[in-house]
Amino acid sequence: METHRLVLPSDLNHYGFLFGGRLLAWIDEASWIAASLDFPHCQFVTIGMDKVEFRHGVRDGTILCINCSQTRKGKTSVTYHVEVSDGRNFPAPPIFSTNVSFVSVNDSGEKRAI
């Protein structure tokens, strides 16, 4: 699944760059949407992201391309590889990449099969 985000002034820190936490929230949301579309009968919660390393700063007005692809499916969990790149500067190296894992839960928050 691919989605895009426009970096606005309200997304920037006091140095004029995108807040890292804002990008992580967008990645969490995009990968959760991908998992929910792939498995519409499941309720997913995020259980982790692996390496968090920002390769360079992002300025106001940048259009980010967030690409999520499923890399692993277990009995109760699923993992997506996420790459974030500058949507106008393709094929530049990714700005950020990580793996996000989700677990399927029931209404009580207990693990359940996918």
Residue frames as a rotation matrix with the C-alpha (Angstrom) as fourth column:
MET 1
0.579 0.816 0.000 0.00
0.816 -0.579 0.000 0.00
0.000 0.000 -1.000 0.00
GLU 2
-0.606 -0.758 0.240 1.22
0.763 -0.639 -0.092 3.47
0.223 0.128 0.966 -0.80
THR 3
0.641 0.747 -0.180 0.08
0.768 -0.622 0.155 6.78
0.004 -0.237 -0.971 0.63
HIS 4
-0.264 -0.702 0.661 1.36
0.618 -0.650 -0.443 10.35
0.741 0.291 0.605 0.69
ARG 5
0.483 0.338 -0.808 1.68
0.830 -0.471 0.299 13.10
-0.279 -0.815 -0.508 3.30
LEU 6
0.337 -0.333 0.881 2.37
0.351 -0.823 -0.446 16.80
0.874 0.459 -0.160 2.83
VAL 7
-0.247 -0.506 -0.826 4.74
0.968 -0.081 -0.240 18.26
0.055 -0.859 0.510 5.41
LEU 8
0.509 0.552 0.660 3.16
0.445 -0.825 0.347 21.44
0.736 0.117 -0.666 6.79
PRO 9
-0.195 -0.626 0.755 4.58
-0.353 -0.673 -0.650 24.16
0.915 -0.393 -0.090 9.09
SER 10
0.446 0.440 0.779 2.72
-0.874 0.027 0.485 22.64
0.192 -0.897 0.397 12.07
ASP 11
0.971 -0.122 -0.208 4.72
0.128 0.992 0.014 19.40
0.204 -0.040 0.978 11.52
LEU 12
0.275 -0.943 0.188 8.10
0.206 -0.133 -0.969 21.14
0.939 0.305 0.158 11.98
ASN 13
0.345 -0.287 -0.894 10.35
0.938 0.056 0.343 21.53
-0.048 -0.956 0.288 15.00
HIS 14
0.786 -0.018 -0.617 11.97
0.171 -0.954 0.246 24.81
-0.594 -0.299 -0.747 16.05
TYR 15
-0.328 -0.935 -0.132 14.83
-0.016 -0.135 0.991 24.20
-0.944 0.327 0.029 13.59
GLY 16
-0.009 0.422 -0.906 12.46
-0.894 -0.410 -0.182 23.98
-0.449 0.808 0.381 10.61
PHE 17
-0.772 -0.260 -0.581 12.62
-0.509 0.800 0.318 20.20
0.382 0.541 -0.749 10.14
LEU 18
0.214 0.885 -0.413 9.92
-0.428 0.465 0.775 17.55
0.878 0.010 0.478 10.42
PHE 19
0.062 -0.082 0.995 9.44
-0.981 0.177 0.075 16.26
-0.182 -0.981 -0.069 13.97
GLY 20
-0.809 -0.432 -0.399 10.64
-0.497 0.865 0.070 12.64
0.314 0.255 -0.914 14.12
GLY 21
-0.793 0.546 0.271 7.67
0.062 0.513 -0.856 11.67
-0.606 -0.662 -0.441 16.26
ARG 22
0.097 0.832 -0.546 5.26
-0.672 -0.350 -0.653 13.03
-0.734 0.430 0.525 13.67
LEU 23
-0.206 -0.245 -0.948 6.85
-0.919 0.380 0.102 10.84
0.335 0.892 -0.303 10.99
LEU 24
-0.985 -0.172 -0.018 6.67
-0.152 0.910 -0.385 7.81
0.083 -0.376 -0.923 13.29
ALA 25
-0.389 0.916 0.099 2.95
-0.181 0.029 -0.983 8.46
-0.903 -0.400 0.155 13.87
TRP 26
0.213 0.448 -0.868 2.35
-0.927 -0.188 -0.324 8.65
-0.309 0.874 0.375 10.10
ILE 27
-0.572 -0.504 -0.647 4.27
-0.674 0.739 0.020 5.39
0.468 0.447 -0.762 9.59
ASP 28
-0.918 0.286 0.274 2.30
-0.025 0.648 -0.761 3.67
-0.395 -0.706 -0.588 12.36
GLU 29
-0.043 0.971 -0.236 -0.98
-0.441 -0.230 -0.868 4.88
-0.897 0.067 0.438 10.87
ALA 30
0.088 0.040 -0.995 -0.10
-0.996 0.028 -0.087 3.93
0.025 0.999 0.042 7.27
SER 31
-0.781 -0.431 -0.451 1.10
-0.442 0.893 -0.088 0.44
0.441 0.131 -0.888 8.20
TRP 32
-0.730 0.619 0.291 -1.95
-0.052 0.374 -0.926 -0.11
-0.682 -0.691 -0.241 10.46
ILE 33
0.182 0.795 -0.578 -4.19
-0.757 -0.262 -0.599 0.82
-0.628 0.546 0.554 7.51
ALA 34
-0.266 -0.356 -0.896 -2.29
-0.875 0.478 0.070 -1.63
0.403 0.803 -0.439 5.27
ALA 35
-0.993 -0.118 0.012 -2.74
-0.110 0.875 -0.472 -4.43
0.045 -0.470 -0.881 7.83
SER 36
-0.443 0.895 0.056 -6.43
-0.163 -0.019 -0.986 -3.60
-0.882 -0.446 0.155 8.32
LEU 37
0.196 0.469 -0.861 -7.04
-0.943 -0.150 -0.296 -3.67
-0.268 0.870 0.413 4.56
ASP 38
-0.521 -0.480 -0.706 -5.19
-0.664 0.747 -0.017 -6.98
0.536 0.460 -0.708 4.19
PHE 39
-0.759 0.255 -0.600 -7.04
0.498 0.820 -0.282 -8.53
0.420 -0.513 -0.749 7.15
PRO 40
-0.500 0.579 0.644 -10.35
-0.348 -0.816 0.462 -6.63
0.793 0.007 0.609 7.51
HIS 41
0.510 0.737 -0.444 -11.73
0.083 0.472 0.878 -9.01
0.856 -0.484 0.179 10.14
CYS 42
0.007 -0.634 -0.773 -8.87
0.912 0.321 -0.255 -8.29
0.411 -0.703 0.581 12.59
GLN 43
0.974 0.087 0.210 -8.32
-0.021 -0.885 0.465 -5.65
0.226 -0.458 -0.860 15.26
PHE 44
0.293 -0.949 -0.115 -4.62
0.713 0.297 -0.635 -4.77
0.637 0.104 0.764 15.25
VAL 45
0.971 -0.212 -0.109 -2.45
-0.083 -0.729 0.680 -3.05
-0.224 -0.651 -0.725 17.81
THR 46
0.499 -0.863 -0.078 1.16
-0.409 -0.155 -0.899 -2.04
0.764 0.481 -0.431 17.22
ILE 47
0.955 -0.224 -0.193 3.66
0.287 0.543 0.789 -4.17
-0.073 -0.809 0.583 19.11
GLY 48
0.278 -0.907 -0.317 6.87
0.308 -0.228 0.923 -2.69
-0.910 -0.355 0.216 17.78
MET 49
0.950 -0.253 -0.183 9.08
-0.270 -0.371 -0.889 -1.01
0.157 0.894 -0.420 15.24
ASP 50
0.527 -0.841 -0.123 12.60
0.848 0.509 0.150 -2.13
-0.064 -0.183 0.981 14.64
LYS 51
-0.453 -0.875 -0.173 15.39
0.860 -0.480 0.175 0.31
-0.236 -0.069 0.969 13.86
VAL 52
0.792 0.609 -0.043 14.46
0.588 -0.779 -0.218 3.99
-0.166 0.147 -0.975 14.02
GLU 53
-0.274 -0.922 -0.272 17.04
0.599 -0.385 0.702 6.00
-0.753 0.030 0.658 12.09
PHE 54
0.821 0.525 -0.222 16.32
0.210 -0.640 -0.739 9.19
-0.530 0.561 -0.636 10.17
ARG 55
0.215 -0.789 0.575 18.69
0.955 0.293 0.045 9.51
-0.204 0.540 0.817 7.21
HIS 56
-0.841 -0.466 0.276 18.22
0.496 -0.867 0.049 13.27
0.216 0.178 0.960 6.71
GLY 57
-0.645 0.577 -0.501 15.97
0.126 -0.566 -0.815 16.17
-0.754 -0.589 0.293 7.63
VAL 58
-0.371 0.653 0.661 12.69
0.912 0.122 0.392 16.95
0.175 0.748 -0.640 5.90
ARG 59
-0.967 -0.064 -0.245 11.54
0.105 -0.982 -0.160 20.52
-0.231 -0.181 0.956 5.24
ASP 60
-0.166 0.938 -0.306 8.17
-0.087 -0.323 -0.943 22.25
-0.982 -0.130 0.135 4.91
GLY 61
0.271 0.419 -0.867 6.35
-0.856 -0.307 -0.416 21.49
-0.440 0.855 0.276 1.66
THR 62
-0.792 -0.572 -0.211 7.93
-0.608 0.716 0.344 18.07
-0.046 0.400 -0.915 1.10
ILE 63
0.440 0.873 -0.211 5.54
-0.882 0.465 0.082 15.44
0.170 0.150 0.974 -0.21
LEU 64
-0.539 -0.621 0.569 6.38
-0.742 0.670 0.028 12.17
-0.399 -0.408 -0.822 1.49
CYS 65
0.189 0.496 -0.847 5.63
-0.710 0.665 0.231 8.83
0.679 0.558 0.478 -0.15
ILE 66
-0.312 -0.196 0.930 4.99
-0.861 0.471 -0.190 6.11
-0.401 -0.860 -0.316 2.46
ASN 67
0.062 0.244 -0.968 5.13
-0.735 0.667 0.121 2.59
0.675 0.704 0.221 1.05
CYS 68
-0.129 0.008 0.992 4.06
-0.868 0.482 -0.116 -0.40
-0.479 -0.876 -0.055 3.19
SER 69
0.097 0.150 -0.984 4.55
-0.707 0.706 0.038 -4.02
0.700 0.692 0.175 2.16
GLN 70
0.809 0.292 0.511 3.79
-0.573 0.587 0.572 -7.16
-0.133 -0.755 0.642 4.15
THR 71
-0.070 -0.925 -0.375 6.93
-0.857 0.248 -0.452 -9.12
0.511 0.289 -0.809 4.95
ARG 72
-0.926 -0.242 -0.289 5.81
-0.064 0.857 -0.511 -11.69
0.372 -0.455 -0.809 7.53
LYS 73
0.102 0.967 0.235 2.56
-0.796 -0.062 0.602 -13.25
0.596 -0.248 0.764 8.69
GLY 74
-0.934 -0.357 0.013 2.39
-0.278 0.703 -0.654 -15.37
0.224 -0.615 -0.756 11.80
LYS 75
-0.571 0.736 -0.363 -0.45
0.742 0.652 0.153 -17.01
0.349 -0.182 -0.919 13.65
THR 76
0.372 0.717 -0.590 -1.46
0.896 -0.444 0.025 -13.84
-0.244 -0.538 -0.807 15.54
SER 77
0.251 -0.371 -0.894 0.86
0.074 -0.913 0.400 -11.17
-0.965 -0.167 -0.202 14.16
VAL 78
0.643 -0.085 0.761 1.91
0.765 0.035 -0.643 -9.53
0.028 0.996 0.088 10.93
THR 79
0.010 -0.742 -0.670 4.89
0.408 -0.609 0.680 -7.34
-0.913 -0.280 0.297 9.99
TYR 80
0.867 0.251 0.430 5.17
0.497 -0.375 -0.783 -4.63
-0.036 0.892 -0.450 7.33
HIS 81
-0.338 -0.940 -0.053 8.29
0.874 -0.334 0.354 -3.08
-0.350 0.074 0.934 5.85
VAL 82
0.789 0.597 -0.149 7.82
0.532 -0.783 -0.321 0.68
-0.308 0.174 -0.935 5.50
GLU 83
-0.426 -0.878 0.219 9.90
0.888 -0.361 0.284 3.00
-0.170 0.316 0.934 3.34
VAL 84
0.662 0.544 -0.516 9.48
0.456 -0.838 -0.299 6.75
-0.595 -0.038 -0.803 3.30
SER 85
-0.407 -0.785 0.467 10.85
0.878 -0.194 0.439 8.76
-0.254 0.588 0.768 0.40
ASP 86
-0.512 0.175 -0.841 10.58
-0.177 -0.979 -0.096 12.22
-0.841 0.100 0.532 -1.11
GLY 87
0.234 0.759 0.608 7.65
0.486 0.450 -0.749 11.93
-0.842 0.470 -0.263 -3.52
ARG 88
0.930 0.099 -0.354 9.11
-0.206 -0.658 -0.724 14.54
-0.305 0.747 -0.591 -5.87
ASN 89
0.152 -0.969 -0.192 12.66
-0.982 -0.170 0.078 13.22
-0.108 0.177 -0.978 -5.85
PHE 90
0.680 0.149 0.718 12.26
-0.163 0.985 -0.050 9.68
-0.715 -0.083 0.694 -7.15
PRO 91
0.715 0.180 -0.676 14.35
0.192 0.879 0.437 7.47
0.672 -0.442 0.594 -7.16
ALA 92
-0.027 -0.711 0.702 16.28
-0.712 -0.479 -0.513 9.12
0.702 -0.514 -0.493 -4.33
PRO 93
-0.711 -0.257 -0.655 17.32
0.228 0.797 -0.560 6.89
0.666 -0.547 -0.508 -1.43
PRO 94
0.318 0.895 -0.313 14.67
0.621 0.053 0.782 6.51
0.717 -0.443 -0.539 1.31
ILE 95
0.011 -0.185 0.983 14.48
-0.544 -0.826 -0.149 9.13
0.839 -0.533 -0.110 4.03
PHE 96
-0.361 0.021 0.932 13.49
-0.892 0.284 -0.352 6.45
-0.272 -0.958 -0.084 6.53
SER 97
0.007 0.441 -0.898 12.70
-0.494 0.782 0.380 2.74
0.870 0.440 0.223 6.63
THR 98
-0.619 -0.130 0.774 11.62
-0.768 0.306 -0.563 0.33
-0.163 -0.943 -0.289 9.34
ASN 99
-0.613 0.522 -0.593 9.57
0.155 0.816 0.557 -2.78
0.775 0.249 -0.581 10.05
VAL 100
-0.510 0.560 0.653 6.33
-0.853 -0.431 -0.296 -2.40
0.116 -0.708 0.697 12.00
SER 101
-0.842 0.208 -0.498 4.72
0.194 0.978 0.081 -5.38
0.504 -0.028 -0.863 13.72
PHE 102
-0.290 0.851 0.438 1.10
-0.898 -0.400 0.184 -5.73
0.332 -0.340 0.880 14.77
VAL 103
-0.992 0.128 0.008 -0.77
0.116 0.923 -0.366 -8.32
-0.054 -0.362 -0.931 16.80
SER 104
-0.350 0.937 -0.018 -4.42
-0.182 -0.049 0.982 -9.22
0.919 0.347 0.188 16.29
VAL 105
-0.999 0.036 0.037 -6.48
-0.032 0.113 -0.993 -8.86
-0.040 -0.993 -0.111 19.48
ASN 106
-0.281 0.957 -0.077 -10.05
0.814 0.280 0.510 -9.50
0.509 0.080 -0.857 20.60
ASP 107
0.376 0.546 0.749 -12.27
0.107 -0.828 0.550 -6.97
0.921 -0.126 -0.370 22.39
SER 108
0.981 -0.048 -0.190 -10.56
0.192 0.030 0.981 -7.82
-0.042 -0.998 0.038 25.70
GLY 109
0.575 -0.813 -0.095 -7.10
-0.818 -0.570 -0.077 -7.11
0.008 0.122 -0.993 24.25
GLU 110
0.196 -0.488 0.851 -6.07
-0.250 0.814 0.524 -10.77
-0.948 -0.315 0.038 24.18
LYS 111
-0.692 -0.539 -0.480 -4.20
-0.611 0.082 0.788 -12.19
-0.385 0.838 -0.386 21.19
ARG 112
0.386 0.757 0.527 -6.33
-0.172 0.620 -0.765 -13.92
-0.906 0.205 0.370 18.59
ALA 113
-0.288 -0.510 0.810 -5.55
0.635 0.532 0.560 -15.70
-0.717 0.675 0.171 15.35
ILE 114
-0.636 0.014 -0.772 -5.41
-0.496 -0.774 0.395 -13.72
-0.592 0.633 0.499 12.14
